């Protein structure tokens, strides 16, 4: 069985799952996002796909998550963070993806150094503008 077949079977095996299977290209993109965040968001592929499926603007939302994943993977490659810093970086990216950094969430990402925080914010500004423009993130 090919990886594609496994992905299709995982996406369609649950009777309460998606009413219509997602296009293979969307499933691949969702799977990549899931894998990028597997250390901080250990949801199953089915859970992640169902959440995207319910989104009214799936393509746009997926583009935002792809941008988040690109920044997160760059962060991990540059800083080699431990688990608490990975979680903090993920939370910062969630906040940034919603266009805000609420003051009361600062304690959730206190594990990050100033340099790490600035890195995340600067990268997000680059990648998010590309997502909003409808272009693919830089790799």
trRosetta pair geometry for C-beta under 8 A, 3 or more apart (Angstrom, degrees):
i j d omega theta_ij theta_ji phi_ij phi_ji
1 5 4.5 -121 -171 88 89 134
1 6 5.8 108 131 -55 117 83
1 9 7.8 -18 -173 -5 142 140
2 5 4.7 103 54 4 75 100
2 6 7.2 -135 99 -3 44 85
3 6 5.6 -52 -151 36 36 113
3 7 6.3 38 151 -21 67 105
4 7 5.6 -55 -150 36 32 113
4 8 6.3 32 152 -18 66 105
4 24 6.5 7 -149 -145 111 122
5 8 5.6 -52 -146 38 32 112
5 9 6.2 29 156 -17 66 107
6 9 5.8 -57 -145 39 29 108
6 10 6.2 29 156 -19 65 107
7 10 5.9 -54 -146 36 28 110
7 11 6.3 22 156 -16 62 112
7 24 7.7 94 100 -140 132 78
7 27 5.4 122 159 146 123 129
7 28 7.4 17 -168 -78 167 62
7 31 6.3 -58 -125 -65 123 148
7 45 7.4 -118 -136 169 73 156
8 11 5.8 -64 -148 40 28 109
8 12 6.1 -8 165 7 66 117
8 21 6.9 16 -145 -150 82 145
8 24 7.6 -30 -74 -101 100 90
8 27 7.5 61 -79 147 57 175
9 12 6.3 -75 -136 51 26 90
9 13 5.5 42 168 -51 69 108
10 13 6.4 -35 -125 7 22 115
10 45 5.3 38 137 79 138 133
10 46 6.2 -130 161 -57 87 92
11 17 7.0 176 174 147 47 146
11 18 6.4 -11 172 22 88 133
11 21 5.8 88 121 -136 123 93
11 22 6.7 -101 -168 29 146 94
11 27 6.0 -61 -65 -122 154 131
11 45 7.2 -77 -72 129 76 112
11 46 6.8 173 -110 -101 43 74
11 49 5.8 -84 -122 132 97 174
12 17 6.7 -159 -125 80 27 134
12 18 7.1 -67 -96 57 62 102
12 21 5.6 -30 -74 -86 113 111
13 17 7.4 60 62 5 48 145
14 17 3.8 98 77 -32 101 111
14 46 6.1 75 6 -151 138 148
17 46 6.0 -80 -117 -157 128 111
17 49 7.9 28 -170 92 113 116
17 50 6.4 -111 -149 -81 76 111
18 21 6.0 105 102 -97 134 37
18 22 6.6 -86 -151 -28 165 82
18 49 6.7 -60 -48 133 127 113
18 50 6.6 -144 -62 -98 81 72
18 53 5.4 -143 -109 -114 104 163
21 27 7.8 -19 174 -57 91 132
22 26 4.4 -104 165 86 117 123
22 27 5.0 145 87 -57 113 86
22 30 7.3 41 102 0 164 142
22 49 6.4 -134 -2 -161 140 111
22 52 7.7 27 -93 98 152 117
22 53 6.6 -119 -65 -90 113 99
23 26 4.7 88 61 8 84 103
23 27 7.0 -154 92 -7 42 87
24 27 5.6 -55 -146 37 33 113
24 28 6.3 36 155 -22 66 104
25 28 5.8 -52 -150 33 31 112
25 29 6.5 29 153 -16 63 106
26 29 5.7 -56 -149 38 33 110
26 30 6.1 32 154 -18 68 107
26 52 7.6 178 170 131 111 140
26 58 7.1 13 -145 148 136 127
26 62 6.9 -104 -146 -92 86 168
27 30 5.7 -54 -144 39 30 111
27 31 6.2 34 155 -23 64 107
27 49 6.8 8 -121 -113 78 127
28 31 5.7 -54 -148 35 29 113
28 32 6.5 30 154 -19 63 104
29 32 5.8 -53 -151 33 32 111
29 33 6.6 32 151 -17 64 103
29 62 5.7 61 125 176 130 129
29 66 6.6 -45 -171 -77 105 121
30 33 5.7 -53 -151 36 34 112
30 34 6.3 38 151 -22 66 105
30 45 7.5 104 121 -159 105 81
30 48 5.9 157 173 125 105 110
30 49 5.4 92 138 -93 156 75
30 52 5.5 -117 -110 7 127 161
30 62 6.6 -71 -77 -125 77 116
31 34 5.5 -52 -149 35 32 115
31 35 6.4 30 154 -17 65 105
31 45 6.1 4 -107 -129 83 116
32 35 5.8 -55 -147 38 31 109
32 36 6.4 38 153 -26 64 103
32 66 7.6 35 96 -114 116 90
32 69 7.0 108 131 149 86 166
33 36 5.7 -51 -151 28 32 115
33 37 6.7 0 161 7 64 109
33 48 7.2 179 90 177 104 138
33 62 7.1 -131 -33 -152 151 76
33 65 4.7 35 -143 137 144 117
33 66 6.1 -86 -82 -80 107 59
33 68 7.9 57 -145 69 103 99
33 69 5.1 -127 -125 -53 66 144
34 37 6.6 -82 -155 51 26 90
34 38 6.4 55 150 -69 67 86
34 41 7.7 -116 -144 98 59 108
34 43 6.9 -103 -138 76 104 91
34 45 5.9 127 114 -104 177 66
34 48 4.7 -155 -89 17 115 174
35 38 5.5 -16 -144 -27 37 118
36 69 3.6 67 99 -149 169 108
36 72 6.0 108 159 79 110 124
36 73 5.7 -76 -144 -55 106 108
37 40 5.4 -72 -170 58 81 92
37 41 4.3 9 138 35 115 113
37 68 8.0 11 -64 120 125 111
37 69 6.6 -95 -36 -104 93 89
37 72 6.7 20 -84 116 81 167
37 90 6.5 103 -138 -121 105 124
38 41 7.0 -76 -105 68 21 65
38 42 6.1 59 -169 -105 63 61
39 42 7.7 19 -128 -67 11 86
39 83 7.1 -132 166 -121 112 81
39 86 5.7 -32 111 148 124 154
40 86 5.4 -151 -62 135 116 101
40 87 5.2 165 -127 -99 111 60
40 90 4.2 -174 136 -39 160 161
41 90 7.1 178 -33 -162 101 148
43 47 4.1 -116 -179 85 110 131
43 48 5.1 131 104 -52 124 88
44 47 4.7 100 54 3 78 101
44 48 7.1 -150 92 -2 43 86
45 48 5.9 -60 -150 40 32 108
45 49 6.0 29 156 -18 68 110
46 49 5.8 -57 -142 40 28 109
46 50 6.2 29 159 -21 64 107
47 50 5.9 -56 -148 34 27 110
47 51 6.6 26 155 -18 62 105
48 51 5.9 -55 -153 34 32 110
48 52 6.6 26 153 -13 65 105
49 52 5.8 -56 -148 40 34 108
49 53 6.0 41 152 -28 67 108
50 53 5.4 -51 -144 33 32 118
50 54 6.6 31 158 -20 63 103
51 54 6.1 -57 -153 32 30 108
51 55 7.2 41 148 -35 60 99
52 55 5.6 -45 -160 11 41 119
52 58 5.6 78 168 -140 85 95
52 61 6.5 179 -134 99 78 124
52 62 6.1 52 -144 -74 128 97
53 58 7.1 14 -111 -102 26 129
55 58 4.9 131 80 -85 105 60
55 61 4.5 -61 172 11 161 160
57 60 4.2 -15 147 38 113 118
57 61 5.7 126 93 -24 79 93
58 61 5.8 -63 -142 41 26 109
58 62 6.0 25 162 -19 66 110
59 62 5.9 -58 -146 38 25 110
59 63 6.4 29 153 -22 62 107
60 63 5.6 -55 -151 33 31 115
60 64 6.6 33 151 -20 65 102
60 131 7.9 101 -162 164 64 95
61 64 5.7 -51 -153 32 34 113
61 65 6.5 29 151 -13 66 106
62 65 5.6 -55 -147 41 34 110
62 66 6.2 40 152 -23 66 103
63 66 5.6 -50 -146 33 31 114
63 67 6.6 34 152 -19 62 102
63 131 4.5 149 143 -153 100 94
63 134 7.4 -47 -140 -122 166 43
64 67 5.7 -55 -155 34 32 112
64 68 6.5 34 147 -19 65 104
64 97 5.4 102 171 -155 115 112
64 128 7.3 29 -133 -126 76 83
64 131 5.4 115 -88 163 49 151
65 68 5.3 -47 -146 36 38 115
65 69 6.2 41 152 -22 66 103
65 97 7.8 41 -80 -135 51 152
66 69 5.5 -50 -146 35 32 113
66 70 6.4 36 153 -22 64 102
66 131 7.1 159 67 -103 92 116
66 137 5.8 -164 129 -1 100 128
67 70 5.7 -51 -148 32 32 112
67 71 6.6 28 155 -13 64 105
67 97 7.7 148 82 -107 109 101
67 124 7.5 88 147 -140 108 62
67 127 3.9 150 -159 147 97 110
67 128 5.5 121 151 -82 153 52
67 130 6.8 162 -104 68 118 96
67 131 4.2 -73 -40 -46 140 134
67 137 5.2 168 -99 -79 67 131
68 71 6.0 -60 -152 39 30 108
68 72 6.0 30 153 -20 67 112
68 93 4.6 112 -147 165 99 127
68 94 7.6 52 -135 -71 143 48
68 97 5.6 -21 -73 -70 122 131
68 124 7.8 19 -104 -116 60 96
68 127 7.8 171 -53 114 28 139
69 72 5.5 -56 -142 39 30 113
69 73 6.1 28 160 -17 66 107
70 73 6.1 -55 -144 37 26 107
70 74 6.4 28 154 -18 61 107
70 123 7.9 -153 113 166 87 116
70 127 5.4 174 78 -124 124 146
70 137 4.6 -150 -25 145 164 153
70 138 7.4 121 179 68 148 59
70 139 7.0 -110 -130 -100 117 64
71 74 5.7 -57 -150 38 31 112
71 75 6.2 36 151 -24 65 106
71 93 6.1 163 86 -111 128 124
71 120 6.3 86 164 -145 120 66
71 123 4.3 142 -128 120 98 122
71 124 5.4 26 -106 -75 163 67
71 127 5.4 -132 -51 21 102 152
72 75 5.5 -52 -149 33 31 116
72 76 6.5 29 153 -17 64 104
72 89 6.2 131 -126 130 80 118
72 90 6.5 41 -117 -90 129 70
72 93 6.0 -46 -66 -42 99 164
73 76 5.7 -50 -147 36 34 111
73 77 6.3 34 154 -20 65 106
74 77 5.7 -58 -148 37 31 111
74 78 6.2 20 159 -13 67 111
74 123 5.9 -176 79 -137 144 156
75 78 6.2 -64 -144 41 25 103
75 79 5.9 -22 176 21 65 116
75 81 7.0 -6 143 -8 95 128
75 89 5.2 159 136 -158 159 150
75 116 7.0 74 -154 -159 106 90
75 119 6.3 133 -109 117 85 122
75 120 6.0 22 -91 -85 133 87
75 123 7.3 -143 -56 36 89 158
76 79 7.0 -73 -123 55 19 82
76 80 7.1 64 -179 -95 55 29
76 81 6.3 -89 -115 27 62 94
76 86 6.8 34 -94 -109 103 100
76 89 7.9 -176 -58 78 75 164
77 80 7.9 3 -171 -61 15 64
78 119 6.7 -152 88 -166 151 153
79 85 7.2 -117 126 141 131 142
79 116 5.6 52 -102 -107 160 106
79 119 7.3 168 -44 61 123 163
81 85 3.5 -124 -166 95 121 123
81 86 5.1 160 101 -55 119 70
81 89 6.6 153 33 -17 170 134
81 116 7.3 85 -83 -132 125 143
82 85 5.4 87 52 17 65 103
82 86 7.1 -120 105 -9 31 93
83 86 5.5 -53 -144 33 32 114
83 87 6.4 32 159 -18 66 103
84 87 5.7 -53 -149 36 33 111
84 88 6.3 34 152 -19 65 106
84 111 4.4 -158 136 -127 105 163
85 88 5.4 -50 -144 38 35 114
85 89 6.2 40 154 -22 66 103
85 111 4.9 -138 -85 129 61 116
85 112 6.0 115 -142 -86 85 65
85 116 6.8 -67 -165 -174 116 167
86 89 5.8 -54 -149 35 30 111
86 90 6.4 33 152 -20 63 105
87 90 5.7 -54 -152 34 32 115
87 91 6.5 30 152 -18 65 105
87 111 7.6 57 65 39 90 147
88 91 5.7 -55 -150 36 33 111
88 92 6.4 35 152 -20 66 103
88 108 6.7 164 -121 137 73 64
88 109 3.9 120 -166 -135 93 66
88 110 7.1 -119 -123 42 136 36
88 111 4.3 -161 -33 53 150 104
88 112 4.8 -161 125 -35 135 97
89 92 5.7 -52 -149 35 33 112
89 93 6.4 32 153 -17 65 106
89 109 7.5 116 -61 -138 28 110
89 112 6.5 121 -69 -86 71 125
89 116 7.0 -89 -86 164 104 114
89 120 5.9 -165 -144 -91 86 138
90 93 5.8 -57 -151 37 30 111
90 94 6.5 35 150 -22 64 102
91 94 5.5 -47 -148 31 34 114
91 95 6.6 35 153 -17 64 103
91 105 6.8 -163 160 175 116 117
91 108 5.0 -116 153 132 163 120
91 109 5.2 -153 82 -67 116 102
92 95 5.7 -56 -154 37 33 112
92 96 6.2 29 152 -16 67 108
92 101 7.5 7 -146 -117 74 106
92 109 4.9 90 -58 -119 96 158
92 112 6.9 7 -37 -19 143 160
92 117 6.7 -154 -124 -129 157 76
92 120 5.2 52 112 132 138 156
92 121 7.7 -83 166 -61 123 76
93 96 5.5 -53 -140 41 34 110
93 97 6.1 39 157 -26 66 105
93 120 6.5 -111 -66 -169 81 117
93 124 6.6 -173 -122 -92 74 125
94 97 5.8 -54 -148 32 27 113
94 98 6.8 14 155 -8 61 107
95 98 6.1 -70 -158 41 31 102
95 100 5.8 -93 -177 89 82 67
95 101 5.0 78 145 -105 133 57
95 102 6.6 -130 -136 12 120 79
95 105 6.0 173 -85 96 138 158
96 99 7.5 49 -176 -73 37 20
96 100 7.8 -150 -98 55 26 32
96 101 6.9 12 -74 -67 67 91
96 120 7.3 -167 -21 145 152 100
96 121 6.8 -169 -100 -113 138 63
96 124 4.5 -18 150 -179 152 162
96 128 7.1 -131 145 -52 104 148
97 124 7.8 -114 -62 -152 62 122
97 128 7.2 -165 -110 -106 58 122
101 105 7.0 -128 -173 64 58 118
101 106 7.8 64 163 -76 97 80
102 105 4.7 82 72 -1 93 108
103 106 6.0 -24 -172 -18 46 115
104 107 7.5 -30 178 13 50 101
105 108 5.0 -43 -174 26 71 121
105 109 6.9 35 140 2 87 101
106 109 6.5 -79 -156 51 37 87
106 110 6.6 68 147 -67 70 84
107 110 5.4 -15 -149 -28 39 121
109 112 5.3 -9 167 8 89 118
109 117 7.2 110 140 -101 123 106
112 116 4.3 -131 -165 89 95 123
112 117 4.8 116 125 -57 130 86
112 120 7.5 -40 -153 -3 155 136
113 116 4.6 98 51 5 77 101
113 117 7.0 -143 93 -4 41 87
114 117 5.7 -56 -147 38 31 112
114 118 6.2 30 156 -17 66 108
115 118 5.9 -56 -146 38 28 109
115 119 6.3 35 153 -24 63 106
116 119 5.5 -52 -150 32 31 116
116 120 6.5 31 154 -18 64 104
117 120 5.9 -54 -151 35 31 110
117 121 6.3 26 154 -15 65 109
118 121 5.7 -57 -144 40 32 110
118 122 6.0 29 159 -18 67 109
119 122 6.1 -60 -145 39 24 107
119 123 6.1 18 161 -12 63 111
120 123 6.1 -60 -144 41 25 106
120 124 6.0 27 157 -23 63 110
121 124 5.7 -54 -145 34 27 113
121 125 6.6 32 155 -24 61 102
122 125 5.8 -51 -154 28 31 113
122 126 7.0 26 151 -13 62 103
123 126 5.7 -58 -156 37 37 110
123 127 6.0 19 157 -6 73 112
124 127 6.0 -63 -137 48 30 100
124 128 5.3 24 169 -18 71 116
125 128 6.4 -49 -123 39 18 105
125 129 6.5 20 167 -20 54 110
126 129 6.5 -68 -159 32 21 106
126 130 6.9 14 151 -14 60 109
126 138 7.4 -42 146 23 117 125
127 130 5.7 -58 -155 36 36 111
127 131 6.4 36 150 -21 70 104
127 137 5.1 16 -143 -129 96 113
127 138 7.3 -116 -97 31 80 85
128 131 5.4 -50 -146 35 39 113
128 132 6.3 37 155 -18 68 104
129 132 5.8 -52 -145 38 33 110
129 133 6.3 30 154 -17 64 110
130 133 5.7 -59 -146 41 30 109
130 135 4.8 -81 -169 75 83 101
130 136 7.2 -32 158 93 119 22
130 137 5.5 126 95 -101 138 53
130 138 6.9 -167 -61 -16 170 80
131 134 7.8 46 175 -67 31 22
131 135 7.8 -96 -74 59 21 60
131 137 6.7 1 -62 -66 86 93
